[in-house]
Amino acid sequence: MHPFELYAVDGLLSDEERAIRDTVREFGARELRPHVAEWFEQGRVPARDLAKQLGSLGVLGMHLEGYGCAGAGAVAYGLACQEMEAVDSGLRSLVSVQGSLAMYAIHAYGSEEQKQEWLTGMAAGEKLGCFGLTEADAGSNPASMRTTAKRETGGDWVLNGSKLWITNGSVADVAVVWARTDDRIRGFVVPTDAKGFSANEIHQKLSLRASVTSELVFDDLRLPTDAVLPGAAGLGGPLGCLNEARFGIIFGSLGAARDSLETALDYAKTREVFEKPLAAYQLTQQKLADMAVELGNGMLLALHLGRLKEAGTLTPEQVSVGKLNNVRKALGIARECRTILGANGISLEYSPIRHAANLESVLTYEGTTEVHTLVVGRALTGENAFG
């Protein structure tokens, strides 16, 4: 029995949602799984080629309306993220950064001209985007960012500063960059071929190796007046984008956990120890049963939050609950599945250790465990424990 069958998950989905899930799953099996271990080992991924394939599949910005986007529901988008992360968290990150950060920022806060210029190409995967918020000394507290945008007499903006840990950064055509201005934090749409823009890929990673991660540098980068996102003022803009990305993680992280558990189940059924299958031992069955329950509980939580999002009632605190619980549980499942595989568990022939390594990053980005814990704590107590 598949772990999700214990919870009759398919019965909670519409025909369209199941079809989208199955289409992305089949794409992953056909186009991604045969290569992902090699990409991870070599620390490279053909991001631009994959973007075109994913654009043709229709998953880039699939939850947005218009401009070549499908306008799919939140649950359908979450299921697509889950199938991408079942292959690798780095590949789901490509989809999330493109659709829920870069595209969403332009879609939600951009001018009509900005939307027309970028969104259709990004939905097709012909143009790649990145999202420049995090800095070397400004992660959990983005208000402390040092990147600045100065308005000159003629109306142009001049950006100086840098951003760190930026997915897609060195392969992107456009960067949504957040900078401190004289009065507030603003977002800017920055073509990456602009003079003064440079991006350096980060190497020697032990996590998200099948993903492009970069540092962005702005050296007197001059932008026209209309480069600013007119609908975003203050931290509400970037935090709104982060909530979109976190929602995808709530589903996506369970994909890594599910794939780890499926791998461990198959292994335990065929690996013989003391002349009987590993799956026939009580300790192994306890591990498998506990993980199946955690996975199923996480899926029910994700679906509930997805329905709340579709109803327009999902709150940031509820997103924090989902991200906090599901990533933490997924990481625990991946680690436990590695133990069932024994020494084989450290080989890239099997996925759990790769998922566990990736989930260490997922645990940190889009809000650390500590930050989401304090968000939930503030909601419960009314007291702000940050700082």
Solvent accessible surface area in square Angstrom, and as a share of the most:
residue,aa,sasa,rsa
1,M,156,0.70
2,H,55,0.25
3,P,5,0.03
4,F,24,0.10
5,E,105,0.47
6,L,106,0.53
7,Y,53,0.20
8,A,67,0.52
9,V,3,0.02
10,D,68,0.35
11,G,69,0.66
12,L,89,0.44
13,L,11,0.06
14,S,54,0.35
15,D,107,0.55
16,E,118,0.53
17,E,15,0.07
18,R,65,0.24
19,A,56,0.44
20,I,38,0.19
21,R,27,0.10
22,D,51,0.27
23,T,65,0.38
24,V,3,0.02
25,R,98,0.36
26,E,105,0.47
27,F,9,0.04
28,G,1,0.01
29,A,55,0.42
30,R,145,0.53
31,E,53,0.24
32,L,1,0.00
33,R,90,0.33
34,P,88,0.56
35,H,80,0.36
36,V,5,0.03
37,A,34,0.26
38,E,77,0.35
39,W,17,0.06
40,F,19,0.08
41,E,116,0.52
42,Q,97,0.43
43,G,22,0.21
44,R,114,0.42
45,V,17,0.10
46,P,45,0.28
47,A,4,0.03
48,R,93,0.34
49,D,89,0.46
50,L,5,0.02
51,A,1,0.00
52,K,107,0.45
53,Q,64,0.29
54,L,2,0.01
55,G,11,0.11
56,S,102,0.66
57,L,47,0.24
58,G,34,0.33
59,V,4,0.02
60,L,2,0.01
61,G,0,0.00
62,M,6,0.03
63,H,29,0.13
64,L,9,0.04
65,E,117,0.53
66,G,40,0.39
67,Y,55,0.21
68,G,67,0.65
69,C,18,0.10
70,A,76,0.59
71,G,26,0.25
72,A,19,0.15
73,G,34,0.33
74,A,9,0.07
75,V,0,0.00
76,A,4,0.03
77,Y,2,0.01
78,G,0,0.00
79,L,1,0.01
80,A,1,0.01
81,C,0,0.00
82,Q,2,0.01
83,E,6,0.03
84,M,2,0.01
85,E,0,0.00
86,A,1,0.00
87,V,3,0.02
88,D,0,0.00
89,S,0,0.00
90,G,1,0.01
91,L,3,0.01
92,R,3,0.01
93,S,2,0.01
94,L,7,0.03
95,V,1,0.01
96,S,3,0.02
97,V,13,0.08
98,Q,0,0.00
99,G,1,0.01
100,S,0,0.00
101,L,8,0.04
102,A,0,0.00
103,M,0,0.00
104,Y,44,0.17
105,A,0,0.00
106,I,0,0.00
107,H,42,0.19
108,A,47,0.36
109,Y,38,0.14
110,G,12,0.12
111,S,28,0.18
112,E,86,0.38
113,E,126,0.56
114,Q,10,0.04
115,K,37,0.16
116,Q,113,0.50
117,E,102,0.46
118,W,19,0.07
119,L,0,0.00
120,T,73,0.42
121,G,11,0.10
122,M,0,0.00
123,A,8,0.06
124,A,40,0.31
125,G,3,0.03
126,E,107,0.48
127,K,66,0.28
128,L,1,0.01
129,G,0,0.00
130,C,0,0.00
131,F,12,0.05
132,G,0,0.00
133,L,11,0.06
134,T,46,0.27
135,E,14,0.06
136,A,79,0.61
137,D,98,0.51
138,A,3,0.02
139,G,47,0.46
140,S,75,0.48
141,N,89,0.46
142,P,18,0.11
143,A,42,0.33
144,S,47,0.30
145,M,3,0.01
146,R,176,0.64
147,T,0,0.00
148,T,40,0.23
149,A,0,0.00
150,K,106,0.45
151,R,122,0.45
152,E,71,0.32
153,T,150,0.87
154,G,80,0.77
155,G,11,0.10
156,D,45,0.23
157,W,20,0.07
158,V,16,0.09
159,L,0,0.00
160,N,52,0.26
161,G,28,0.27
162,S,43,0.28
163,K,0,0.00
164,L,40,0.20
165,W,144,0.51
166,I,5,0.03
167,T,19,0.11
168,N,1,0.01
169,G,1,0.01
170,S,44,0.28
171,V,39,0.22
172,A,10,0.07
173,D,42,0.22
174,V,0,0.00
175,A,0,0.00
176,V,0,0.00
177,V,0,0.00
178,W,0,0.00
179,A,0,0.00
180,R,91,0.33
181,T,13,0.07
182,D,123,0.64
183,D,106,0.55
184,R,116,0.42
185,I,12,0.06
186,R,46,0.17
187,G,0,0.00
188,F,0,0.00
189,V,8,0.05
190,V,0,0.00
191,P,42,0.27
192,T,29,0.17
193,D,132,0.69
194,A,23,0.18
195,K,189,0.80
196,G,25,0.24
197,F,26,0.11
198,S,53,0.34
199,A,31,0.24
200,N,76,0.39
201,E,68,0.30
202,I,34,0.17
203,H,123,0.55
204,Q,177,0.78
205,K,30,0.13
206,L,154,0.77
207,S,19,0.12
208,L,14,0.07
209,R,49,0.18
210,A,0,0.00
211,S,9,0.06
212,V,11,0.06
213,T,12,0.07
214,S,0,0.00
215,E,53,0.24
216,L,0,0.00
217,V,45,0.26
218,F,4,0.02
219,D,94,0.49
220,D,93,0.48
221,L,0,0.00
222,R,128,0.47
223,L,4,0.02
224,P,73,0.46
225,T,61,0.36
226,D,104,0.54
227,A,8,0.06
228,V,23,0.13
229,L,0,0.00
230,P,77,0.48
231,G,52,0.50
232,A,2,0.02
233,A,50,0.39
234,G,19,0.18
235,L,47,0.23
236,G,53,0.51
237,G,3,0.03
238,P,0,0.00
239,L,72,0.36
240,G,20,0.19
241,C,0,0.00
242,L,20,0.10
243,N,34,0.17
244,E,19,0.08
245,A,0,0.00
246,R,32,0.12
247,F,1,0.01
248,G,0,0.00
249,I,1,0.00
250,I,0,0.00
251,F,0,0.00
252,G,0,0.00
253,S,0,0.00
254,L,1,0.00
255,G,0,0.00
256,A,0,0.00
257,A,0,0.00
258,R,7,0.02
259,D,9,0.05
260,S,0,0.00
261,L,1,0.01
262,E,48,0.22
263,T,28,0.16
264,A,0,0.00
265,L,34,0.17
266,D,92,0.48
267,Y,23,0.09
268,A,0,0.00
269,K,112,0.48
270,T,107,0.62
271,R,113,0.41
272,E,107,0.48
273,V,44,0.25
274,F,181,0.76
275,E,165,0.74
276,K,85,0.36
277,P,50,0.31
278,L,32,0.16
279,A,20,0.15
280,A,47,0.37
281,Y,60,0.23
282,Q,161,0.72
283,L,134,0.67
284,T,11,0.07
285,Q,99,0.44
286,Q,107,0.48
287,K,64,0.27
288,L,18,0.09
289,A,56,0.43
290,D,80,0.41
291,M,9,0.04
292,A,9,0.07
293,V,73,0.42
294,E,58,0.26
295,L,0,0.00
296,G,0,0.00
297,N,69,0.35
298,G,1,0.01
299,M,2,0.01
300,L,68,0.34
301,L,41,0.21
302,A,0,0.00
303,L,9,0.04
304,H,105,0.47
305,L,5,0.02
306,G,0,0.00
307,R,90,0.33
308,L,39,0.19
309,K,55,0.23
310,E,76,0.34
311,A,74,0.57
312,G,67,0.65
313,T,79,0.46
314,L,36,0.18
315,T,52,0.30
316,P,74,0.47
317,E,63,0.28
318,Q,62,0.27
319,V,6,0.03
320,S,4,0.03
321,V,58,0.33
322,G,0,0.00
323,K,4,0.02
324,L,23,0.11
325,N,39,0.20
326,N,0,0.00
327,V,1,0.00
328,R,116,0.42
329,K,69,0.29
330,A,0,0.00
331,L,7,0.03
332,G,36,0.35
333,I,4,0.02
334,A,0,0.00
335,R,124,0.45
336,E,59,0.26
337,C,0,0.00
338,R,71,0.26
339,T,57,0.33
340,I,10,0.05
341,L,2,0.01
342,G,32,0.31
343,A,90,0.70
344,N,64,0.33
345,G,0,0.00
346,I,125,0.63
347,S,41,0.27
348,L,52,0.26
349,E,138,0.62
350,Y,50,0.19
351,S,12,0.08
352,P,0,0.00
353,I,58,0.29
354,R,11,0.04
355,H,0,0.00
356,A,12,0.10
357,A,27,0.21
358,N,0,0.00
359,L,0,0.00
360,E,74,0.33
361,S,29,0.18
362,V,0,0.00
363,L,42,0.21
364,T,78,0.46
365,Y,55,0.21
366,E,28,0.13
367,G,17,0.16
368,T,31,0.18
369,T,31,0.18
370,E,118,0.53
371,V,27,0.16
372,H,2,0.01
373,T,63,0.37
374,L,60,0.30
375,V,22,0.13
376,V,30,0.17
377,G,26,0.25
378,R,93,0.34
379,A,61,0.47
380,L,146,0.72
381,T,94,0.55
382,G,65,0.62
383,E,125,0.56
384,N,98,0.50
385,A,64,0.50
386,F,74,0.31
387,G,127,1.22
